[in-house]
């Protein structure tokens, strides 16, 4: 599985979730994991989740991850959702290591400032989607770095606003998250090869 970290900021508009994006844009012929920092403004024709139709999904600055797997043919959406949850839990664990306590609900991560007596509930810290084409499984996960530019009807938190960390810290964070995910996938493959099965 190949990892690429993009240096330039760019907007996630939903087109990156389409199959073969990593190959068409960067010539990657393999399962891949790509990370970058940038804005988000998902166009209506690129929405994947039927529940999101008619909603605004946007933000001024997020840490994005796009994952594509080709190892299951035909692609398996149930496996894709399992891998999405695995990645979300890796992110949650890394945030905890940085001193940011969060709460997970499915594929979403939430944050509540325990020091702020006015904040009564958890605010949304992430967005994510999983989907499949005939040949590959795709996952997009993004972590809000700031809350600016997000929909007014959603209570959103930004990592920079609930910690003392900056952009450079989260470039390293992206590397660690991707490394941990790739190691988990590799470890599972190795466990499969050494496990006795019954016929």
Kinemage of the C-alpha trace (Angstrom):
@kinemage 1
@onewidth
@group {chain A} dominant
@subgroup {mainchain}
@vectorlist {calphas} color= white
{ca unk a 1} P 0.000 0.000 0.000
{ca unk a 2} L 1.486 3.362 -1.045
{ca unk a 3} L 1.325 6.607 0.920
{ca unk a 4} L 1.559 10.086 -0.577
{ca unk a 5} L 1.447 13.360 1.380
{ca unk a 6} L 0.578 16.336 -0.794
{ca unk a 7} L 2.542 19.514 -0.066
{ca unk a 8} L 0.162 21.994 -1.655
{ca unk a 9} L -3.201 22.837 -0.094
{ca unk a 10} L -6.218 22.006 -2.257
{ca unk a 11} L -9.991 21.769 -1.871
{ca unk a 12} L -11.773 18.465 -1.366
{ca unk a 13} L -14.866 18.764 -3.575
{ca unk a 14} L -15.969 15.126 -3.513
{ca unk a 15} L -14.492 14.215 -6.895
{ca unk a 16} L -11.519 12.623 -5.117
{ca unk a 17} L -13.770 9.802 -3.844
{ca unk a 18} L -14.246 8.526 -7.390
{ca unk a 19} L -12.363 5.332 -8.325
{ca unk a 20} L -8.808 5.507 -9.697
{ca unk a 21} L -8.305 9.130 -8.532
{ca unk a 22} L -4.819 8.369 -7.168
{ca unk a 23} L -3.798 6.723 -10.441
{ca unk a 24} L -5.262 9.423 -12.686
{ca unk a 25} L -3.784 12.296 -10.663
{ca unk a 26} L -0.517 10.841 -9.381
{ca unk a 27} L 0.139 7.654 -11.361
{ca unk a 28} L -0.175 5.390 -8.298
{ca unk a 29} L -0.725 1.777 -9.417
{ca unk a 30} L -1.580 0.216 -6.063
{ca unk a 31} L -3.812 0.512 -3.054
{ca unk a 32} L -3.094 3.974 -1.695
{ca unk a 33} L -3.475 6.469 1.115
{ca unk a 34} L -3.168 10.173 0.305
{ca unk a 35} L -3.191 13.022 2.839
{ca unk a 36} L -3.218 16.804 2.522
{ca unk a 37} L -4.462 19.963 4.210
{ca unk a 38} L -7.083 22.067 2.480
{ca unk a 39} L -10.607 23.382 2.371
{ca unk a 40} L -13.748 21.361 1.645
{ca unk a 41} L -16.788 22.176 -0.436
{ca unk a 42} L -18.565 19.070 -1.677
{ca unk a 43} L -20.636 19.672 -4.769
{ca unk a 44} L -24.123 18.160 -4.916
{ca unk a 45} L -23.239 15.882 -7.835
{ca unk a 46} L -20.379 14.393 -5.776
{ca unk a 47} L -22.433 13.535 -2.678
{ca unk a 48} L -22.260 9.843 -1.730
{ca unk a 49} L -24.439 9.627 1.392
{ca unk a 50} L -28.161 9.916 0.584
{ca unk a 51} L -28.713 11.500 4.013
{ca unk a 52} L -26.476 14.409 2.978
{ca unk a 53} L -28.506 15.423 -0.077
{ca unk a 54} L -29.511 19.067 0.261
{ca unk a 55} L -26.951 19.732 3.008
{ca unk a 56} L -23.837 21.889 2.934
{ca unk a 57} L -20.631 19.973 3.620
{ca unk a 58} L -17.787 22.442 3.745
{ca unk a 59} L -15.008 23.982 5.808
{ca unk a 60} L -12.082 26.363 5.408
{ca unk a 61} L -9.264 24.092 6.625
{ca unk a 62} L -9.205 20.339 7.228
{ca unk a 63} L -6.716 17.501 7.259
{ca unk a 64} L -7.891 15.132 4.508
{ca unk a 65} L -7.239 11.447 3.917
{ca unk a 66} L -8.345 9.468 0.859
{ca unk a 67} L -7.885 5.692 0.964
{ca unk a 68} L -8.331 3.283 -1.939
{ca unk a 69} L -8.101 -0.520 -1.708
{ca unk a 70} L -7.967 -2.939 -4.634
{ca unk a 71} L -7.329 -6.133 -2.643
{ca unk a 72} L -10.894 -7.473 -2.661
{ca unk a 73} L -12.476 -8.307 -6.028
{ca unk a 74} L -15.255 -7.475 -6.492
{ca unk a 75} L -15.037 -4.625 -4.011
{ca unk a 76} L -16.807 -5.246 -0.692
{ca unk a 77} L -18.651 -2.298 0.839
{ca unk a 78} L -19.034 -4.029 4.223
{ca unk a 79} L -15.259 -4.537 4.406
{ca unk a 80} L -14.825 -0.925 3.321
{ca unk a 81} L -16.951 0.314 6.220
{ca unk a 82} L -14.993 -1.882 8.647
{ca unk a 83} L -11.755 -0.333 7.395
{ca unk a 84} L -13.239 3.138 7.678
{ca unk a 85} L -14.051 2.512 11.360
{ca unk a 86} L -10.520 1.140 11.891
{ca unk a 87} L -9.053 4.356 10.488
{ca unk a 88} L -11.367 6.513 12.611
{ca unk a 89} L -10.275 4.664 15.762
{ca unk a 90} L -6.604 5.147 14.815
{ca unk a 91} L -7.262 8.895 14.521
{ca unk a 92} L -9.068 8.929 17.880
{ca unk a 93} L -6.153 7.121 19.566
{ca unk a 94} L -3.603 9.553 18.110
{ca unk a 95} L -5.639 12.554 19.257
{ca unk a 96} L -5.721 11.051 22.741
{ca unk a 97} L -1.920 10.676 22.667
{ca unk a 98} L -1.762 14.409 21.923
{ca unk a 99} L -3.953 15.152 24.942
{ca unk a 100} L -7.174 15.710 22.986
{ca unk a 101} L -9.970 13.616 24.484
{ca unk a 102} L -12.725 12.834 22.000
{ca unk a 103} L -15.830 10.707 21.665
{ca unk a 104} L -16.562 8.461 18.687
{ca unk a 105} L -20.023 7.748 17.306
{ca unk a 106} L -19.799 5.431 14.313
{ca unk a 107} L -17.492 7.094 11.797
{ca unk a 108} L -17.671 10.533 13.456
{ca unk a 109} L -15.401 12.015 16.118
{ca unk a 110} L -16.667 14.664 18.546
{ca unk a 111} L -14.974 17.027 20.999
{ca unk a 112} L -16.231 18.771 24.123
{ca unk a 113} L -14.144 21.309 26.029
{ca unk a 114} L -14.541 20.167 29.642
{ca unk a 115} L -13.169 23.531 30.838
{ca unk a 116} L -15.892 25.477 29.033
{ca unk a 117} L -18.944 25.507 31.266
{ca unk a 118} L -21.058 27.040 28.476
{ca unk a 119} L -20.484 24.137 26.098
{ca unk a 120} L -23.286 21.684 26.834
{ca unk a 121} L -22.642 19.080 24.144
{ca unk a 122} L -19.977 17.551 21.950
{ca unk a 123} L -19.097 19.336 18.696
{ca unk a 124} L -18.349 17.523 15.443
{ca unk a 125} L -14.621 17.247 14.753
{ca unk a 126} L -14.631 15.109 11.588
{ca unk a 127} L -16.416 14.037 8.426
{ca unk a 128} L -16.118 10.709 6.629
{ca unk a 129} L -17.632 8.541 3.919
{ca unk a 130} L -16.996 5.057 2.531
{ca unk a 131} L -18.079 3.733 -0.840
{ca unk a 132} L -17.216 1.223 -3.572
{ca unk a 133} L -16.841 0.933 -7.298
{ca unk a 134} L -16.735 -2.425 -9.058
{ca unk a 135} L -12.968 -2.631 -8.620
{ca unk a 136} L -12.053 -0.637 -5.515
{ca unk a 137} L -13.086 0.504 -2.053
{ca unk a 138} L -12.786 4.229 -1.253
{ca unk a 139} L -12.725 6.121 2.048
{ca unk a 140} L -12.561 9.844 2.699
{ca unk a 141} L -11.880 11.056 6.224
{ca unk a 142} L -11.238 14.670 7.221
{ca unk a 143} L -10.458 16.315 10.532
{ca unk a 144} L -11.560 19.922 11.056
{ca unk a 145} L -8.505 22.019 11.902
{ca unk a 146} L -10.619 25.156 12.355
{ca unk a 147} L -14.372 25.659 12.634
{ca unk a 148} L -14.531 28.583 10.176
{ca unk a 149} L -16.399 28.076 6.941
{ca unk a 150} L -18.486 25.175 8.234
{ca unk a 151} L -22.317 25.022 7.977
{ca unk a 152} L -24.083 27.245 10.503
{ca unk a 153} L -26.564 24.503 11.409
{ca unk a 154} L -23.833 22.096 12.621
{ca unk a 155} L -21.930 22.456 15.906
{ca unk a 156} L -18.321 22.042 14.781
{ca unk a 157} L -14.987 21.956 16.580
{ca unk a 158} L -11.534 22.551 15.107
{ca unk a 159} L -8.411 20.822 16.393
{ca unk a 160} L -6.426 24.076 16.454
{ca unk a 161} L -9.145 25.611 18.630
{ca unk a 162} L -9.161 22.818 21.200
{ca unk a 163} L -5.389 22.406 21.499
{ca unk a 164} L -2.112 24.301 21.228
{ca unk a 165} L -1.054 22.372 18.125
{ca unk a 166} L -0.395 23.959 14.742
{ca unk a 167} L -0.200 22.974 11.072
{ca unk a 168} L 3.286 21.453 11.341
{ca unk a 169} L 2.149 19.224 14.204
{ca unk a 170} L -0.652 17.870 12.054
{ca unk a 171} L 1.569 17.210 9.065
{ca unk a 172} L 3.437 14.835 11.381
{ca unk a 173} L 0.084 13.572 12.698
{ca unk a 174} L -0.952 12.674 9.136
{ca unk a 175} L 2.226 10.657 8.623
{ca unk a 176} L 1.695 8.756 11.849
{ca unk a 177} L -1.992 8.052 11.127
{ca unk a 178} L -1.205 6.694 7.663
{ca unk a 179} L 1.720 4.617 8.904
{ca unk a 180} L -0.415 3.098 11.668
{ca unk a 181} L -3.226 2.257 9.237
{ca unk a 182} L -0.895 0.660 6.697
{ca unk a 183} L 0.746 -1.351 9.482
{ca unk a 184} L -2.656 -2.587 10.681
{ca unk a 185} L -3.657 -3.717 7.185
{ca unk a 186} L -0.274 -5.407 6.689
{ca unk a 187} L -0.492 -7.090 10.090
{ca unk a 188} L -3.927 -8.509 9.249
{ca unk a 189} L -2.575 -9.930 5.978
{ca unk a 190} L 0.322 -11.577 7.836
{ca unk a 191} L -2.030 -13.046 10.445
{ca unk a 192} L -4.121 -14.569 7.662
{ca unk a 193} L -1.077 -16.347 6.218
{ca unk a 194} L -0.117 -17.960 9.543
{ca unk a 195} L -3.522 -19.018 10.797
{ca unk a 196} L -4.704 -22.604 10.634
{ca unk a 197} L -8.172 -22.891 9.104
{ca unk a 198} L -10.605 -25.796 9.203
{ca unk a 199} L -12.150 -27.350 6.123
